[in-house]
Amino acid sequence: MSASGNPLDALPAAVLADVLGRVADAGDIAACRLASRALLVASYLCPRARLCAADCVRRRRGGGEGRAGAPAFRTTARSLASLLGAHLRSLSLDAADGQGFPDDAMWVEEGEFDEADDLHLTSGEAVTAWAATAAGPVLREVEIADYWPQACWRKAEALPLISHYCLNLTRLGLKNAWLSVDGLKKMPNLTHLTLEFSRLDDEDLNQLNECFPCLHTLNLIGVGGLKDPKIHLLQLKTCRWEVSNVPRSLAVLAPNLVSLELKCVRPDKLILDTPSLSTLKLTIEKLGATVQVDGLASLTDLRIESLDLSYLFLVFVGSRAIRMLELELPESASQYDLLEAVNPDYLLKMLARISEVKLGPRFSCGLTLCLALCKDSGFKSCLKKLLIHVPQSESSFQLLPLFQICAPLCEGSDGNGELGSNPVYTNWELVCLLACTVLKHRTRLINKARARSCRMGSSSHETMPTHLSSHGDKTSSVLARTFSGQMIRSTSE
């Protein structure tokens, strides 16, 4: 311990600077400087800093005068970058204040744009303020979340200026901006790029492909301004792409891409030339007539959220060796839509071809109705692991055809904790556990009805819902017949 009695004074400045860098928030770092002289010294060596304009945003949204402190935020960003200089490696500037997708902003829909530019963080002046300092050439990571009411109607020069000043940048994230690519220079060191809820003046993504050739990770989330976008990056490994309904043609040419998450609406043309792709997460309303996905030789894990299942199964499952299949229905779908989307027997046979199946909550709910129409479940199955969200209702017994196609030993979970934490069961034991789930639900309903009748001061049998006994008898008879069939089959095997 130092003579002053403060234990922080005994720690090296580099260690304290790393601690402050993990704090990152500029306001918190300023408060820490008052705690000790050692922290004061270390604050000038801090490698990471985050500056948030939330207070200015709240005043402006509340109708207060935000312009008075306007140049202050820009000045603070410049002063912070100048103060930390060559020690700064990561800079984050946030004026979004938790603001989501631009289309959800009321002022944008009503045309109430903000003509001020105090919080327009992707403008040329705002970016030059910190990028032209000594910190610019040494920065490794930059994240900017702009204030949408000021940024939505102004074309910003953030990308060209960052490519000019920040030569060693490896990670870049921009949100809520209208981004120009005029004058954009090649950035060979950039490996991670995220553009979120922005408009990009690069309708075919040609400039992005040319100027960011070494990207390993690319996230394009809610990016507008695209017409016929094509991602052509030779070193890309991970990609998340959420596209609006405007582009009619989507193409991904990436020989080293391993994981792709694609969310689109109704593309007329879809091209995936990704021979190394092993994981595909696809959310789509309807697949167009032109599909080129011959380059999916390595695909093993597939997630589909759509009602266009028959066509998607044909295109993406087909004869491929899919190991894990996850299915979910769109949020707007009803439990009856699955019946219209795919033939129940065909769906059951497709699930039987996969060794691991995960069914989302909405899909599981629709499946209870769909499987009730199955005519055949006596075929060979490869299903060894099943995750399903069992509906808490007596209609759950309609899932029996799915459990009947499980392999003799199946790792099962219902997603609700009813079957435990991924234990291994025989298919007959899965049927028994399903029966327990149904009967437990029936018991809960009966207990609630009895409690309600007691509160009303009447006897239980007078107010007991008739559907409990009638459905209970039907459920018990169906399960009894199934148990007997399962025991006979298990004995013969």
N, C-alpha and C positions, 0 to 999 in steps of 0.2 A: 504494500500500500504506500502511496506517495505521502510526502510530508503534509500535504494539505488535507489528507484524510479522505479524498475522493478516489474510490477504486478505479474509476474510469481513466484517471490520469496515468495509471500504470500500463494501460493497454496501448499497443502501437496505433498510430494514426491510421494506418492502412486497414486495420481490423475495424476500428470505429467507423471509418468511411464506408466499409462494406456493410456494416450494420445499418447505417443511415441510408444507404442505397436500397436496402430491402424495405425500409420505411417508405422511401420514394416521394411521398407527398410533400410538396414544397412548404406548405404551412406547418406540417408536423416537424419537418427538419428545422425550420426557423425557431420553433418552440424548443427543440432539443438544444439548440445553440446556447440557450440561456441557462441550461442545467449545469454545464461544466465548460471550463476552458478547453479541455481536451476535445469535447464535441464541437466546440466553435472552430478549432483548427481543422478537425476532420471534415467538417461540412464543406470546406473548400476543395476536398478531394473526392466528394461523393460521385459515384459513377452513374447513378440513376436518379432521375427527377421526374415528378409528375405534377403538372399545374392544371388546376380545374377552375373553370369560370362559372361554376354553378350559381354563385351569389349574383353575379351580373345577369345571368339568364333568368333567375327567379324575379329579379326586380323588373326586367323588361317584360316578362310574361304578366306580371302583376300590374302593369301599366305605369310602373315607376320610371323615373328618368335614369336610364342606364348609360346614356352617352357620356356623362361626366367622368365615369371611370373607364371609358372606352379605350383611349390610348393606353391606359394603365396596364391592361392585361398584355397588350402587345409589348409594352415597355418592360414589363416584368419578365416575359419570356426571353427578351433580348438580354436583359440584365442577368438572368439566371444562367443562360448559355455562356455569356461572357465571363461570369464569375467562376464557373466550373471549368470552362475552357477545355483544354486537352484531356482532362480527367473524365469528362462526360461521355458515357457510352450508350445510354438509353434515355430518350426524351419522350414524354407523353403529354399532349395538350388536349384538353377536353372542354368543349363548350356545349356538348349535346345534353348534359344533365339528365341522362337516362332516356333521352328521346329515341323512339323506335323508328319504324319504317316511315319514310317521308310522306307516303300517301295517307298515313293516318293523322297527319298534322292538320288541324282544323283551319289554321290560317292559310295553308297552301290550297285547300279545296275552295276556300272563299276568296282567294286572291289577295289576302291580307299579308303581303310580303313586307319585310322589314328593310327599309332603304338605308339604314345605318350599316357601317362596315366594321364596327368595333370588335365584334366577335366572329368575323369572317376569317377563320384561321387558315384556310387554304388559299387565300389571296396572295398575290405576288409580294405585297408589302409585308404581310404577316410572316410568310415563310422566310423571306430575306432577312427579317429582323433577327432571327436566331441562327439561320443556316450560314449567314455570312460571317459569323464569329469564328473564333478559334475552335469551337466545338464541332462545327460542320464537318470538316474532313475526318474527324476521328469517331463520329457517331456510328454505332452499329445497329441501333434499333430506333425507329421513329413511329409514333402512333398519333394521329390527329383525328379528333371527332369534331366536325364543324357544327355551327349553329344553323340549322336548316332554313329558317325563315330569311336569313341573310345570304345563304349560299346557293339556294335553289335557283335563283334567276341570274346568277353571275358565273361566268366561266372563269375557272381558277387555274392559275399557273403552277400549282403545287408540284405536280409531277416533273415538269421540265426543270424547275429550279432545284428540286431535291436531287435530281440526276446530275445537275451541274456542280452543286456544292458538296453533297454527301457521297463521296466517291467510294467509301469503304462500308457503306450500308449493307447489312445482310437481311434485315427484317423491316418491312414497311407496311403500315396499316392506315388507310384513309376511309373516313366515314362521313356520310351526309354532305356530298360535294358534287359540283359539276366540273369534271376534270378535263382539261385540254391536254392534248398530246403534241401540240406544236412545239418543236424544238426539243423534244424528249431525246436524251442521250442514252447510249447503251450503259447498263449497270451490270457488269459481269460478276460482281460479288453478291448481288441480291439473290437470296435463296428462298425467302418467304415473303409472299405478297398477299394482302387482304384488302379488297375493295368492297365496301359494304354500304348499301342503300345510297348509291351514287349514280350519276350519269357520266358515261365515259364516251368521249368523242373519238371512238375507234370502232366503227360498226362491224368490222370483220376481225378485230383483234390482231391485225397485222403488226401494228406498232408494239403491242404488248409482247408478241412472240419475238420480234426482232430485238427489242431493247432489254428484255429480261430473259436471256437464253439459258441461264443457269438455275432457274427456279426449281426447287424441290417440292415446295408446297404452294398451292394457289387456291385462294378462296374468293370467289366472285358471288356475292350474296346480294340479291336485289339490285343488280347493276343494269341500268337502262342505257338507251342509245345504241343498242346492238341490232344488226339487221341479219347478217348471215355469219355469225361468229364461229371461228374455228380456232381451237387451242392446239397449237403445234409446238410442243416443247419436248426436246429430246431427253432432258434430265428430270422431268417432273415425276414425282413419286406419289404424292397425295393431292387430291383435288376435291373441292366442294364447290358445286356450281348450282345456284338457284336462279332460274331464268323466268322472266315474265312470259306472257302469251304473245308477245310481239314477234320474236325471231321464229321463222318457219323452218330454219335449217340449223342444226347443231352438229358440230363435229369435234371429236377429240382424237388427236393423233399424238400419242405419247408412248413410245416403246418401253419405257421403264416405269410406267404408272402402275402402282400396286393397289391403291384404294381410290375409288371414285364414288362420291355422293352427288347424284344428279336429281334436281327437282325442276320439272318443267310442266307444261300444260298440254299442248297438242302440236308437237313439231311434225311438219310434213315429212321432214327428212332427218334421220339420225344416223350418224356414222361414228362408230367406236373402233378405232384401230389401236388396240391396247393389248398386245400379246402377253404382257406380264401381269395384267390385272387379275387379282385374286379375290377382291372384295368389291361388290357393287351394291350400292343402296339407291334404289330408283323410286322416285315419287313422280307419278305421271297420271294425267287424266285419261289420255288416249294416245296410243302409238299410231304414227302416220303410216302411209303405204310404203314409203321408201325407208328401209332399214338395212344397214350394213354393219353387222356385228360379228363377222367371221373372225375378227382378231381377238376373240375371247377364249383362247385355248387354255388359259390358266385359271379360269374362274371357278372358285370353289364355294364362296360365301355370297349369298344373294338375298337382298331384302327388297320386297316389292310392296308399295303402298298405292293401290289402284283398284279400279273395278274392271279394267280391261285385262282380266286374268287369262282368259283362253288364248289370246294373241300373245301376251307376254310370256306365258309358259312355253308356247311353241317357239318363240324367238330366243329366249334366254335360258330356258331349261333344256328343252329338246333332248339331244343325246349327250349333253355335257355331264361330267361327273361332279354334280353339285353336292357338296358335303353338308352345308347348312343352309336352310331356307327359312326366311322370316317373312311373314305375311301380315299385312294390316290393311284396313279399309280407310278411305278418306274420312275426314271429320264430318263432311257433309252427307255421308252415306247413311242410309237407314239399315236396319237389320234385315230387311227384305231384299235389298239390292243385290246381295250375294247370290240369291236364288236366280235372279235374272241374268247375272253376269257369267255364271259357269255351271256346267252340268255337275250335279253332286257326285255321281260315280266317277267321272273324269277327275274331279278334284281329289277324291279319296285315293285314286290310283297314282296321281302325281305325288301326293304326300307319302305314299308307301315307297316311292323310289328314293327318298332322301333319308339319310341316316340321322340327321338332327333337324327338328322342326320347331320353330318358335312362332306362336300365334298371338298377335296383339289383342288387347281387350275388345276392340270393335269387331275384329275378325272372328274372335271366339264367340261373341254374341250372335253374329250372323250365321256361324257354323252350326249352331244348335238347330236352327231351322233347316239349313241346307242338308245336313246329314239325316234328318228325319225322312228324306225322300230317297236315300240310298237303297239300291236293290241288291247290291253284291259287295261283300267284304271278305269273301273267302278266297283271297289270292295272296301270293307270296309278297312279303314286305321286308324292306331294309330298315325300317324305322327303329332306332335304338334310343333316341333321346327326344323327349317331348316336353315343351313348355307351353301351357295353355292356361288362359284365365277362365276358370270355370264359373259360369254365371250362377249367382246365388239364387237359384229358383229350381222348381221341380222339373223344369224342362231340361235340366242338365243331363238326364238319362239319355237324351237323344244323341249325346256324344259317344255312346257305346260303340258304334261302328269304327270310330277313330281309335279307340283303345284296343279293339279286336285285331287291328292290323299291326299293332306293336310287336316287335320281336319278343321272343320268350323272356328275355331280360331287358327291361327298358328303364332308363333313368327318367323319372317323371317329376314334374312340378306343375302346380296349378297357378302359379303367379300370385296367389293370395296367402300362401303359407299353410293351406289345408293339408297338403301332402308332405309337409316338412321341407327340409333344405336339400333339394335335389337328391333324394335317396334312390336306390336301385330296386325296382319292383318287377315281378313277373307281370305279364299282361293281365292275368286273372286277378292279381292283387290290385292292379289299377282299377279294374272294374269294381272290385269290392270297395275301394276308397271312394270311387265316384258315388256308389250307393250310400256310403256314410255321409258324403257331402249333401246329397239330396235329402236324406232323412233328417240330417241336422237342420237343414233349412226348414223342413216341414215342422220340426219340433219347435223351432224359434217362432214360426208363425202361430202355432197353436198356443204357445206360452203367451205371446203378445195378445192374442184374442181373449184368453182367459183373464189376463191382467186387466184388459179393457172392460170386460164384462163385470169383473169384481168392482172396478171403480164406478161402474154404472149401477151397482147394487142389484145385479141380476145373476142368475145361475149361468154356469159356463155353457151348458148345452143349449140354452136358449139363443145365445148370440154367436155360437160357433159357426164360422163360415162353412157353407156346405161344400165348397170346392176343395177344402183341405182333405176331407175324408174321401171324396170321390177321386180326386187326383192322387191321393196317397194310395188308394187301392190299386189304381191303374199303374202307378209307378212301381209298387211292390210286385205286382204280377209280371210286369215286363222285366224287372231286375231278376226275379226268381227264375224266369225262363232263360235269361241270359246266363245266370250263374250255373244253371244245370248244364247248359251247352258248353260253357267254358270248362267246367270240371271234367266233362266227358272228353273234350278235345285235349285237355292237359294230360289226362290219364293215358290217352292213346298215344300221345307224343312221348 
